[in-house]
Amino acid sequence: MPIFMMVGMFVVMYFFMIRPQAKKAKEQKKFADSMTSGEQIVTTAGIHGRINRANEDGTLQIEISRGVFMTIERSAVSMELTQAARKKSGATTEVAKA
């Protein structure tokens, strides 16, 4: 009986903690790979900008003000904040739900 309880706890933990986290990580990766030049983004630090160029080394050059450029890692772009900013401004998001 105690073995079944332990297995049951593991199954519950998998479906409520591990699986959703893996799904969210997959969505974040898909979002980061789909970013292109000209898109408005928000970084995890709260910096708003427009992608100027996607570099081959996994970084993005963003324009945060006219003539002011910054290089950031793709992973520094927040999917949630970017989608919220797009929704607020009325822009459409093209990230497909898995």
Biopython code that builds the backbone (N, CA, C, O; Angstrom):
import numpy as np
from Bio.PDB.StructureBuilder import StructureBuilder

atoms = [
    (1, "MET", "N", (0.808, -1.208, 0.000)),
    (1, "MET", "CA", (0.000, 0.000, 0.000)),
    (1, "MET", "C", (0.853, 1.276, 0.000)),
    (1, "MET", "O", (0.545, 2.190, -0.765)),
    (2, "PRO", "N", (1.904, 1.383, 0.815)),
    (2, "PRO", "CA", (2.708, 2.603, 0.798)),
    (2, "PRO", "C", (3.420, 2.830, -0.547)),
    (2, "PRO", "O", (3.681, 3.971, -0.929)),
    (3, "ILE", "N", (3.729, 1.742, -1.256)),
    (3, "ILE", "CA", (4.390, 1.892, -2.563)),
    (3, "ILE", "C", (3.436, 2.548, -3.555)),
    (3, "ILE", "O", (3.844, 3.399, -4.345)),
    (4, "PHE", "N", (2.167, 2.152, -3.514)),
    (4, "PHE", "CA", (1.181, 2.750, -4.409)),
    (4, "PHE", "C", (0.992, 4.235, -4.109)),
    (4, "PHE", "O", (0.786, 5.039, -5.018)),
    (5, "MET", "N", (1.061, 4.584, -2.850)),
    (5, "MET", "CA", (0.940, 5.994, -2.459)),
    (5, "MET", "C", (2.107, 6.805, -3.003)),
    (5, "MET", "O", (1.925, 7.918, -3.497)),
    (6, "MET", "N", (3.313, 6.237, -2.910)),
    (6, "MET", "CA", (4.505, 6.934, -3.415)),
    (6, "MET", "C", (4.427, 7.089, -4.932)),
    (6, "MET", "O", (4.739, 8.154, -5.464)),
    (7, "VAL", "N", (4.018, 6.044, -5.623)),
    (7, "VAL", "CA", (3.877, 6.111, -7.082)),
    (7, "VAL", "C", (2.795, 7.123, -7.441)),
    (7, "VAL", "O", (2.970, 7.914, -8.368)),
    (8, "GLY", "N", (1.694, 7.106, -6.724)),
    (8, "GLY", "CA", (0.621, 8.070, -6.961)),
    (8, "GLY", "C", (1.074, 9.502, -6.757)),
    (8, "GLY", "O", (0.703, 10.383, -7.532)),
    (9, "MET", "N", (1.866, 9.746, -5.731)),
    (9, "MET", "CA", (2.387, 11.095, -5.473)),
    (9, "MET", "C", (3.305, 11.539, -6.602)),
    (9, "MET", "O", (3.275, 12.700, -7.010)),
    (10, "PHE", "N", (4.125, 10.617, -7.109)),
    (10, "PHE", "CA", (5.028, 10.946, -8.210)),
    (10, "PHE", "C", (4.237, 11.299, -9.476)),
    (10, "PHE", "O", (4.572, 12.252, -10.180)),
    (11, "VAL", "N", (3.186, 10.523, -9.756)),
    (11, "VAL", "CA", (2.355, 10.787, -10.934)),
    (11, "VAL", "C", (1.681, 12.149, -10.824)),
    (11, "VAL", "O", (1.659, 12.917, -11.786)),
    (12, "VAL", "N", (1.139, 12.443, -9.668)),
    (12, "VAL", "CA", (0.501, 13.745, -9.454)),
    (12, "VAL", "C", (1.516, 14.872, -9.602)),
    (12, "VAL", "O", (1.227, 15.886, -10.237)),
    (13, "MET", "N", (2.701, 14.704, -9.022)),
    (13, "MET", "CA", (3.743, 15.719, -9.127)),
    (13, "MET", "C", (4.152, 15.921, -10.588)),
    (13, "MET", "O", (4.384, 17.052, -11.013)),
    (14, "TYR", "N", (4.241, 14.838, -11.355)),
    (14, "TYR", "CA", (4.608, 14.945, -12.765)),
    (14, "TYR", "C", (3.585, 15.767, -13.529)),
    (14, "TYR", "O", (3.954, 16.679, -14.268)),
    (15, "PHE", "N", (2.305, 15.461, -13.362)),
    (15, "PHE", "CA", (1.272, 16.144, -14.138)),
    (15, "PHE", "C", (1.015, 17.577, -13.681)),
    (15, "PHE", "O", (0.552, 18.393, -14.479)),
    (16, "PHE", "N", (1.299, 17.907, -12.431)),
    (16, "PHE", "CA", (1.042, 19.261, -11.956)),
    (16, "PHE", "C", (2.265, 20.161, -11.929)),
    (16, "PHE", "O", (2.123, 21.381, -11.855)),
    (17, "MET", "N", (3.474, 19.587, -11.988)),
    (17, "MET", "CA", (4.674, 20.423, -11.884)),
    (17, "MET", "C", (5.617, 20.250, -13.068)),
    (17, "MET", "O", (5.969, 21.237, -13.714)),
    (18, "ILE", "N", (6.022, 19.060, -13.359)),
    (18, "ILE", "CA", (7.067, 18.835, -14.348)),
    (18, "ILE", "C", (6.558, 19.030, -15.775)),
    (18, "ILE", "O", (7.203, 19.709, -16.575)),
    (19, "ARG", "N", (5.427, 18.451, -16.094)),
    (19, "ARG", "CA", (4.901, 18.534, -17.461)),
    (19, "ARG", "C", (4.574, 19.973, -17.880)),
    (19, "ARG", "O", (4.973, 20.373, -18.974)),
    (20, "PRO", "N", (3.870, 20.769, -17.068)),
    (20, "PRO", "CA", (3.603, 22.162, -17.474)),
    (20, "PRO", "C", (4.874, 22.992, -17.634)),
    (20, "PRO", "O", (4.950, 23.854, -18.510)),
    (21, "GLN", "N", (5.871, 22.733, -16.787)),
    (21, "GLN", "CA", (7.120, 23.478, -16.895)),
    (21, "GLN", "C", (7.840, 23.135, -18.196)),
    (21, "GLN", "O", (8.392, 24.022, -18.847)),
    (22, "ALA", "N", (7.840, 21.874, -18.579)),
    (22, "ALA", "CA", (8.474, 21.457, -19.836)),
    (22, "ALA", "C", (7.725, 22.049, -21.033)),
    (22, "ALA", "O", (8.345, 22.458, -22.015)),
    (23, "LYS", "N", (6.406, 22.094, -20.951)),
    (23, "LYS", "CA", (5.597, 22.668, -22.027)),
    (23, "LYS", "C", (5.887, 24.161, -22.184)),
    (23, "LYS", "O", (6.000, 24.662, -23.303)),
    (24, "LYS", "N", (6.005, 24.860, -21.071)),
    (24, "LYS", "CA", (6.288, 26.293, -21.113)),
    (24, "LYS", "C", (7.681, 26.558, -21.677)),
    (24, "LYS", "O", (7.870, 27.510, -22.434)),
    (25, "ALA", "N", (8.661, 25.723, -21.314)),
    (25, "ALA", "CA", (10.016, 25.872, -21.845)),
    (25, "ALA", "C", (10.031, 25.646, -23.351)),
    (25, "ALA", "O", (10.763, 26.323, -24.074)),
    (26, "LYS", "N", (9.233, 24.705, -23.824)),
    (26, "LYS", "CA", (9.147, 24.425, -25.253)),
    (26, "LYS", "C", (8.540, 25.629, -25.990)),
    (26, "LYS", "O", (9.021, 26.009, -27.058)),
    (27, "GLU", "N", (7.490, 26.223, -25.424)),
    (27, "GLU", "CA", (6.868, 27.405, -26.019)),
    (27, "GLU", "C", (7.836, 28.583, -26.049)),
    (27, "GLU", "O", (7.888, 29.310, -27.042)),
    (28, "GLN", "N", (8.603, 28.784, -24.979)),
    (28, "GLN", "CA", (9.582, 29.872, -24.913)),
    (28, "GLN", "C", (10.648, 29.694, -25.986)),
    (28, "GLN", "O", (11.038, 30.663, -26.638)),
    (29, "LYS", "N", (11.126, 28.457, -26.179)),
    (29, "LYS", "CA", (12.136, 28.182, -27.199)),
    (29, "LYS", "C", (11.580, 28.459, -28.584)),
    (29, "LYS", "O", (12.260, 29.055, -29.419)),
    (30, "LYS", "N", (10.352, 28.033, -28.833)),
    (30, "LYS", "CA", (9.716, 28.275, -30.133)),
    (30, "LYS", "C", (9.564, 29.780, -30.371)),
    (30, "LYS", "O", (9.795, 30.264, -31.479)),
    (31, "PHE", "N", (9.176, 30.515, -29.325)),
    (31, "PHE", "CA", (9.039, 31.970, -29.419)),
    (31, "PHE", "C", (10.383, 32.618, -29.734)),
    (31, "PHE", "O", (10.463, 33.486, -30.603)),
    (32, "ALA", "N", (11.434, 32.206, -29.036)),
    (32, "ALA", "CA", (12.762, 32.799, -29.242)),
    (32, "ALA", "C", (13.280, 32.516, -30.644)),
    (32, "ALA", "O", (13.938, 33.369, -31.240)),
    (33, "ASP", "N", (12.997, 31.344, -31.176)),
    (33, "ASP", "CA", (13.456, 31.003, -32.512)),
    (33, "ASP", "C", (12.671, 31.713, -33.609)),
    (33, "ASP", "O", (13.172, 31.861, -34.724)),
    (34, "SER", "N", (11.454, 32.154, -33.313)),
    (34, "SER", "CA", (10.606, 32.760, -34.334)),
    (34, "SER", "C", (10.754, 34.285, -34.430)),
    (34, "SER", "O", (10.116, 34.904, -35.282)),
    (35, "MET", "N", (11.570, 34.894, -33.587)),
    (35, "MET", "CA", (11.713, 36.347, -33.618)),
    (35, "MET", "C", (12.445, 36.796, -34.877)),
    (35, "MET", "O", (13.451, 36.203, -35.266)),
    (36, "THR", "N", (11.931, 37.852, -35.510)),
    (36, "THR", "CA", (12.536, 38.375, -36.739)),
    (36, "THR", "C", (12.738, 39.880, -36.625)),
    (36, "THR", "O", (12.250, 40.519, -35.693)),
    (37, "SER", "N", (13.453, 40.423, -37.572)),
    (37, "SER", "CA", (13.728, 41.867, -37.594)),
    (37, "SER", "C", (12.431, 42.658, -37.696)),
    (37, "SER", "O", (11.495, 42.260, -38.390)),
    (38, "GLY", "N", (12.396, 43.778, -36.997)),
    (38, "GLY", "CA", (11.250, 44.670, -37.043)),
    (38, "GLY", "C", (10.217, 44.432, -35.959)),
    (38, "GLY", "O", (9.307, 45.245, -35.802)),
    (39, "GLU", "N", (10.322, 43.355, -35.209)),
    (39, "GLU", "CA", (9.343, 43.056, -34.160)),
    (39, "GLU", "C", (9.629, 43.863, -32.899)),
    (39, "GLU", "O", (10.781, 44.074, -32.521)),
    (40, "GLN", "N", (8.551, 44.309, -32.260)),
    (40, "GLN", "CA", (8.658, 44.970, -30.958)),
    (40, "GLN", "C", (8.818, 43.890, -29.901)),
    (40, "GLN", "O", (8.095, 42.895, -29.924)),
    (41, "ILE", "N", (9.758, 44.070, -28.969)),
    (41, "ILE", "CA", (9.985, 43.093, -27.908)),
    (41, "ILE", "C", (10.145, 43.795, -26.572)),
    (41, "ILE", "O", (10.345, 45.008, -26.510)),
    (42, "VAL", "N", (10.054, 43.012, -25.501)),
    (42, "VAL", "CA", (10.333, 43.479, -24.147)),
    (42, "VAL", "C", (11.273, 42.451, -23.527)),
    (42, "VAL", "O", (10.996, 41.252, -23.569)),
    (43, "THR", "N", (12.377, 42.909, -22.956)),
    (43, "THR", "CA", (13.325, 41.986, -22.339)),
    (43, "THR", "C", (12.874, 41.643, -20.926)),
    (43, "THR", "O", (11.956, 42.258, -20.384)),
    (44, "THR", "N", (13.535, 40.652, -20.340)),
    (44, "THR", "CA", (13.203, 40.268, -18.967)),
    (44, "THR", "C", (13.540, 41.389, -17.985)),
    (44, "THR", "O", (13.007, 41.427, -16.876)),
    (45, "ALA", "N", (14.421, 42.300, -18.391)),
    (45, "ALA", "CA", (14.771, 43.446, -17.552)),
    (45, "ALA", "C", (13.800, 44.606, -17.737)),
    (45, "ALA", "O", (13.911, 45.622, -17.051)),
    (46, "GLY", "N", (12.840, 44.460, -18.669)),
    (46, "GLY", "CA", (11.844, 45.499, -18.879)),
    (46, "GLY", "C", (12.210, 46.519, -19.941)),
    (46, "GLY", "O", (11.550, 47.552, -20.050)),
    (47, "ILE", "N", (13.241, 46.258, -20.723)),
    (47, "ILE", "CA", (13.658, 47.183, -21.779)),
    (47, "ILE", "C", (12.816, 46.915, -23.021)),
    (47, "ILE", "O", (12.739, 45.784, -23.500)),
    (48, "HIS", "N", (12.184, 47.971, -23.537)),
    (48, "HIS", "CA", (11.370, 47.869, -24.749)),
    (48, "HIS", "C", (12.224, 48.262, -25.938)),
    (48, "HIS", "O", (13.009, 49.208, -25.865)),
    (49, "GLY", "N", (12.067, 47.531, -27.036)),
    (49, "GLY", "CA", (12.826, 47.860, -28.231)),
    (49, "GLY", "C", (12.280, 47.143, -29.447)),
    (49, "GLY", "O", (11.321, 46.375, -29.365)),
    (50, "ARG", "N", (12.917, 47.413, -30.583)),
    (50, "ARG", "CA", (12.557, 46.787, -31.856)),
    (50, "ARG", "C", (13.784, 46.037, -32.359)),
    (50, "ARG", "O", (14.893, 46.571, -32.345)),
    (51, "ILE", "N", (13.585, 44.798, -32.803)),
    (51, "ILE", "CA", (14.707, 44.003, -33.299)),
    (51, "ILE", "C", (15.221, 44.628, -34.594)),
    (51, "ILE", "O", (14.472, 44.806, -35.555)),
    (52, "ASN", "N", (16.498, 44.954, -34.600)),
    (52, "ASN", "CA", (17.128, 45.522, -35.774)),
    (52, "ASN", "C", (17.786, 44.426, -36.604)),
    (52, "ASN", "O", (17.706, 44.426, -37.832)),
    (53, "ARG", "N", (18.439, 43.488, -35.911)),
    (53, "ARG", "CA", (19.153, 42.425, -36.615)),
    (53, "ARG", "C", (19.284, 41.213, -35.707)),
    (53, "ARG", "O", (19.532, 41.346, -34.509)),
    (54, "ALA", "N", (19.115, 40.029, -36.288)),
    (54, "ALA", "CA", (19.347, 38.783, -35.560)),
    (54, "ALA", "C", (20.736, 38.290, -35.955)),
    (54, "ALA", "O", (20.975, 37.966, -37.119)),
    (55, "ASN", "N", (21.642, 38.235, -34.997)),
    (55, "ASN", "CA", (23.014, 37.822, -35.269)),
    (55, "ASN", "C", (23.129, 36.306, -35.283)),
    (55, "ASN", "O", (22.289, 35.604, -34.721)),
    (56, "GLU", "N", (24.171, 35.812, -35.925)),
    (56, "GLU", "CA", (24.372, 34.365, -36.069)),
    (56, "GLU", "C", (24.795, 33.695, -34.763)),
    (56, "GLU", "O", (24.656, 32.480, -34.626)),
    (57, "ASP", "N", (25.305, 34.458, -33.811)),
    (57, "ASP", "CA", (25.787, 33.876, -32.558)),
    (57, "ASP", "C", (24.696, 33.763, -31.484)),
    (57, "ASP", "O", (25.001, 33.549, -30.311)),
    (58, "GLY", "N", (23.428, 33.908, -31.883)),
    (58, "GLY", "CA", (22.327, 33.760, -30.933)),
    (58, "GLY", "C", (21.973, 35.045, -30.212)),
    (58, "GLY", "O", (21.239, 35.017, -29.224)),
    (59, "THR", "N", (22.479, 36.158, -30.684)),
    (59, "THR", "CA", (22.154, 37.438, -30.064)),
    (59, "THR", "C", (21.267, 38.253, -30.998)),
    (59, "THR", "O", (21.151, 37.956, -32.187)),
    (60, "LEU", "N", (20.651, 39.276, -30.440)),
    (60, "LEU", "CA", (19.813, 40.193, -31.200)),
    (60, "LEU", "C", (20.337, 41.608, -31.008)),
    (60, "LEU", "O", (20.746, 41.986, -29.910)),
    (61, "GLN", "N", (20.321, 42.377, -32.070)),
    (61, "GLN", "CA", (20.626, 43.798, -31.937)),
    (61, "GLN", "C", (19.279, 44.502, -31.940)),
    (61, "GLN", "O", (18.525, 44.416, -32.909)),
    (62, "ILE", "N", (18.979, 45.204, -30.839)),
    (62, "ILE", "CA", (17.699, 45.896, -30.749)),
    (62, "ILE", "C", (17.934, 47.401, -30.706)),
    (62, "ILE", "O", (18.955, 47.881, -30.213)),
    (63, "GLU", "N", (16.962, 48.124, -31.236)),
    (63, "GLU", "CA", (16.998, 49.586, -31.202)),
    (63, "GLU", "C", (16.035, 50.021, -30.110)),
    (63, "GLU", "O", (14.830, 49.784, -30.194)),
    (64, "ILE", "N", (16.587, 50.668, -29.073)),
    (64, "ILE", "CA", (15.746, 51.068, -27.945)),
    (64, "ILE", "C", (15.293, 52.521, -28.045)),
    (64, "ILE", "O", (14.342, 52.935, -27.382)),
    (65, "SER", "N", (15.980, 53.276, -28.871)),
    (65, "SER", "CA", (15.611, 54.647, -29.181)),
    (65, "SER", "C", (16.212, 54.943, -30.549)),
    (65, "SER", "O", (17.064, 54.193, -31.026)),
    (66, "ARG", "N", (15.792, 55.994, -31.165)),
    (66, "ARG", "CA", (16.298, 56.296, -32.506)),
    (66, "ARG", "C", (17.824, 56.420, -32.482)),
    (66, "ARG", "O", (18.374, 57.324, -31.854)),
    (67, "GLY", "N", (18.497, 55.497, -33.175)),
    (67, "GLY", "CA", (19.950, 55.528, -33.267)),
    (67, "GLY", "C", (20.684, 54.910, -32.086)),
    (67, "GLY", "O", (21.914, 54.911, -32.061)),
    (68, "VAL", "N", (19.948, 54.376, -31.097)),
    (68, "VAL", "CA", (20.571, 53.753, -29.922)),
    (68, "VAL", "C", (20.336, 52.246, -30.003)),
    (68, "VAL", "O", (19.201, 51.775, -29.923)),
    (69, "PHE", "N", (21.431, 51.500, -30.162)),
    (69, "PHE", "CA", (21.336, 50.055, -30.345)),
    (69, "PHE", "C", (21.945, 49.322, -29.160)),
    (69, "PHE", "O", (22.829, 49.835, -28.473)),
    (70, "MET", "N", (21.454, 48.117, -28.941)),
    (70, "MET", "CA", (21.899, 47.298, -27.823)),
    (70, "MET", "C", (21.911, 45.845, -28.299)),
    (70, "MET", "O", (21.014, 45.425, -29.031)),
    (71, "THR", "N", (22.915, 45.082, -27.892)),
    (71, "THR", "CA", (22.977, 43.666, -28.245)),
    (71, "THR", "C", (22.604, 42.839, -27.022)),
    (71, "THR", "O", (23.164, 43.013, -25.940)),
    (72, "ILE", "N", (21.646, 41.934, -27.214)),
    (72, "ILE", "CA", (21.173, 41.089, -26.113)),
    (72, "ILE", "C", (21.117, 39.634, -26.567)),
    (72, "ILE", "O", (21.154, 39.347, -27.763)),
    (73, "GLU", "N", (21.029, 38.735, -25.621)),
    (73, "GLU", "CA", (20.834, 37.315, -25.918)),
    (73, "GLU", "C", (19.371, 37.075, -26.271)),
    (73, "GLU", "O", (18.488, 37.763, -25.758)),
    (74, "ARG", "N", (19.110, 36.113, -27.134)),
    (74, "ARG", "CA", (17.724, 35.758, -27.472)),
    (74, "ARG", "C", (16.946, 35.341, -26.232)),
    (74, "ARG", "O", (15.754, 35.625, -26.110)),
    (75, "SER", "N", (17.626, 34.669, -25.320)),
    (75, "SER", "CA", (16.953, 34.178, -24.114)),
    (75, "SER", "C", (16.553, 35.313, -23.168)),
    (75, "SER", "O", (15.803, 35.080, -22.221)),
    (76, "ALA", "N", (17.035, 36.527, -23.402)),
    (76, "ALA", "CA", (16.701, 37.659, -22.547)),
    (76, "ALA", "C", (15.371, 38.296, -22.917)),
    (76, "ALA", "O", (14.911, 39.207, -22.229)),
    (77, "VAL", "N", (14.747, 37.832, -23.993)),
    (77, "VAL", "CA", (13.455, 38.373, -24.405)),
    (77, "VAL", "C", (12.360, 37.608, -23.668)),
    (77, "VAL", "O", (12.317, 36.378, -23.696)),
    (78, "SER", "N", (11.488, 38.347, -23.016)),
    (78, "SER", "CA", (10.406, 37.745, -22.242)),
    (78, "SER", "C", (9.194, 37.504, -23.128)),
    (78, "SER", "O", (8.639, 38.436, -23.710)),
    (79, "MET", "N", (8.790, 36.239, -23.223)),
    (79, "MET", "CA", (7.621, 35.890, -24.029)),
    (79, "MET", "C", (6.360, 36.517, -23.439)),
    (79, "MET", "O", (5.550, 37.083, -24.173)),
    (80, "GLU", "N", (6.189, 36.422, -22.128)),
    (80, "GLU", "CA", (4.977, 36.933, -21.492)),
    (80, "GLU", "C", (4.875, 38.455, -21.609)),
    (80, "GLU", "O", (3.822, 38.984, -21.966)),
    (81, "LEU", "N", (5.975, 39.159, -21.306)),
    (81, "LEU", "CA", (5.955, 40.621, -21.364)),
    (81, "LEU", "C", (5.787, 41.124, -22.790)),
    (81, "LEU", "O", (5.095, 42.115, -23.020)),
    (82, "THR", "N", (6.416, 40.446, -23.752)),
    (82, "THR", "CA", (6.297, 40.851, -25.150)),
    (82, "THR", "C", (4.869, 40.659, -25.641)),
    (82, "THR", "O", (4.321, 41.536, -26.309)),
    (83, "GLN", "N", (4.265, 39.528, -25.320)),
    (83, "GLN", "CA", (2.882, 39.289, -25.746)),
    (83, "GLN", "C", (1.927, 40.262, -25.075)),
    (83, "GLN", "O", (0.968, 40.710, -25.703)),
    (84, "ALA", "N", (2.166, 40.600, -23.814)),
    (84, "ALA", "CA", (1.314, 41.566, -23.116)),
    (84, "ALA", "C", (1.442, 42.955, -23.737)),
    (84, "ALA", "O", (0.446, 43.663, -23.883)),
    (85, "ALA", "N", (2.661, 43.347, -24.101)),
    (85, "ALA", "CA", (2.868, 44.657, -24.725)),
    (85, "ALA", "C", (2.218, 44.705, -26.099)),
    (85, "ALA", "O", (1.641, 45.724, -26.476)),
    (86, "ARG", "N", (2.306, 43.612, -26.850)),
    (86, "ARG", "CA", (1.674, 43.562, -28.172)),
    (86, "ARG", "C", (0.158, 43.624, -28.043)),
    (86, "ARG", "O", (-0.515, 44.296, -28.823)),
    (87, "LYS", "N", (-0.368, 42.919, -27.056)),
    (87, "LYS", "CA", (-1.815, 42.912, -26.846)),
    (87, "LYS", "C", (-2.298, 44.305, -26.457)),
    (87, "LYS", "O", (-3.349, 44.758, -26.911)),
    (88, "LYS", "N", (-1.525, 44.974, -25.617)),
    (88, "LYS", "CA", (-1.882, 46.318, -25.159)),
    (88, "LYS", "C", (-1.858, 47.323, -26.305)),
    (88, "LYS", "O", (-2.696, 48.223, -26.369)),
    (89, "SER", "N", (-0.880, 47.161, -27.223)),
    (89, "SER", "CA", (-0.763, 48.091, -28.337)),
    (89, "SER", "C", (-1.641, 47.706, -29.519)),
    (89, "SER", "O", (-1.756, 48.465, -30.481)),
    (90, "GLY", "N", (-2.265, 46.523, -29.452)),
    (90, "GLY", "CA", (-3.157, 46.112, -30.524)),
    (90, "GLY", "C", (-2.480, 45.301, -31.606)),
    (90, "GLY", "O", (-3.133, 44.924, -32.579)),
    (91, "ALA", "N", (-1.189, 45.016, -31.475)),
    (91, "ALA", "CA", (-0.482, 44.207, -32.464)),
    (91, "ALA", "C", (-0.852, 42.739, -32.262)),
    (91, "ALA", "O", (-1.169, 42.311, -31.152)),
    (92, "THR", "N", (-0.808, 41.988, -33.340)),
    (92, "THR", "CA", (-1.141, 40.567, -33.249)),
    (92, "THR", "C", (0.106, 39.758, -32.960)),
    (92, "THR", "O", (1.202, 40.097, -33.406)),
    (93, "THR", "N", (-0.072, 38.685, -32.209)),
    (93, "THR", "CA", (1.031, 37.778, -31.944)),
    (93, "THR", "C", (0.898, 36.563, -32.823)),
    (93, "THR", "O", (-0.211, 36.090, -33.077)),
    (94, "GLU", "N", (2.016, 36.054, -33.290)),
    (94, "GLU", "CA", (1.999, 34.910, -34.187)),
    (94, "GLU", "C", (2.631, 33.693, -33.555)),
    (94, "GLU", "O", (3.174, 32.844, -34.262)),
    (95, "VAL", "N", (2.576, 33.589, -32.243)),
    (95, "VAL", "CA", (3.129, 32.432, -31.548)),
    (95, "VAL", "C", (2.027, 31.406, -31.401)),
    (95, "VAL", "O", (1.006, 31.662, -30.764)),
    (96, "ALA", "N", (2.239, 30.243, -31.993)),
    (96, "ALA", "CA", (1.231, 29.190, -31.952)),
    (96, "ALA", "C", (1.296, 28.452, -30.622)),
    (96, "ALA", "O", (2.374, 28.175, -30.097)),
    (97, "LYS", "N", (0.141, 28.146, -30.101)),
    (97, "LYS", "CA", (0.086, 27.365, -28.853)),
    (97, "LYS", "C", (0.295, 25.908, -29.190)),
    (97, "LYS", "O", (-0.298, 25.385, -30.133)),
    (98, "ALA", "N", (1.146, 25.251, -28.410)),
    (98, "ALA", "CA", (1.439, 23.825, -28.678)),
    (98, "ALA", "C", (0.398, 22.939, -28.075)),
    (98, "ALA", "O", (0.481, 21.718, -28.199)),
]
sb = StructureBuilder()
sb.init_structure("model")
sb.init_model(0)
sb.init_chain("A")
sb.init_seg("    ")
for serial, (resi, resn, name, xyz) in enumerate(atoms, 1):
    if name == "N":
        sb.init_residue(resn, " ", resi, " ")
    sb.init_atom(name, np.array(xyz, "f"), 0.0, 1.0, " ", f" {name:<3s}", serial, name[0])
structure = sb.get_structure()
